[in-house]
Amino acid sequence: MKTVAIICEYNPLTNGHIKHLLAARRETGCDTVVCVMSGSFVQRGEAAILDKYDRALLAVSFGADMVVELPLVYAISPADNFAYGAIKTISILPGLEYISFGSECGDVDLLYKAADFFANEPDEFKEMLNMYQSDGYSYPKSKALALKDYIEKYPEFSDLSNILDTPNNVLAVAYINAINKLGLDIKIHTIKRDDNDSDLNMDTEYPTATAVREALRFEKYDEVAKAVHPLCFEMLKNSQTDYSVLEDLCLYKMKEISGYELEKYYDVSEGLHNRLKLAAMNAVRFDDFINEVKTKRYTMARIKRICLYTLFDITKVVYQNALDTAPYLYVLALSKARKDILSEAKKISPNVLLRYSDGNKVDKDIKAMLKLDFRAQGVLSLINKTQNIKRSFILV
């Protein structure tokens, strides 16, 4: 068995994603494709547009052999911990040889060079980074600005000039650093994303998932139908996503919790809990709250993620426990022809779970993470107006 892993969200699965699934198998020479997919919530701190089992079914229908869930704690993390959690999860896949992802640069050697640079940051770069953070910029923005300044002094690094300007390059570097941190022997495969892959343009061969969600929001069904497979289109057309439900839940939680308690949640630091609490008390709508808190230091994505940490009670302690928890595979969907993947995976780790009730067979730390995932699925069912909460994997 030769496995290539794809870390994904498929929110929703687009024709571009299907192209990548097929290319990953073909270009790596692997006979097995396993997707590690965010479940009910995604890295931007937002709800998934479809249930995780539906998105997993689509992935297996159009190229994957198996889909496992990326635990909630990792799925709604900043890039470095998102990558670390995903790589830790795939570390127990049988026959793992490759990880495959899209990147704006499409150059494996350049990504390795960038990963090496950030794993061994020069002191002068660190000083530049600290300067921008002191000026009030967010950490990711400070890092990008510091890199540009560093390159001006040391032009031999000029090929890294745009590496932090695009989200998929940033994640690619984070994946490589996570692989090195965990001491794994995994090769890298990347396909180049088109220049328009980061915008809302639907007038292109492969529109982004972001563009598809925006088109769906305005009921531009003809455009959506061209960007996704007909099976996915039917699911999307029948979906009833109401993001205001999540907004109301998050704002209520922010109003209800004390400033002292807020300080205990993950990624709340530097007195941010006071800013969050004051904004929440004065806000009538979630947008008002976000706009009041957001600054060049505190990005919208970070604030939304913090809202989810509070909603699901992910404190700093809970978060650290998750990072320290042993990896496990929670299977969402599996090809009927590839049940052999399960038997091979169980030879590596006993933590291969097929249904929610399997949580009774694992240790308390994994069980705690499964409970978070199930709670998140329940909240998503309120947002997406669905009655049935699936508890077991799907054979496709």
Helices and strands as residue ranges (DSSP letters): E 3-8, H 15-28, E 32-38, H 52-61, E 66-70, H 72-75, H 79-90, E 96-103, H 108-119, H 123-134, H 139-153, G 155-160, H 167-181, E 187-192, G 195-198, H 209-217, H 221-227, H 230-237, H 243-256, H 259-262, H 272-282, H 286-293, H 300-311, H 316-324, E 329-334, G 336-338, H 340-348, E 352-353, G 356-361, H 364-383, E 394-395
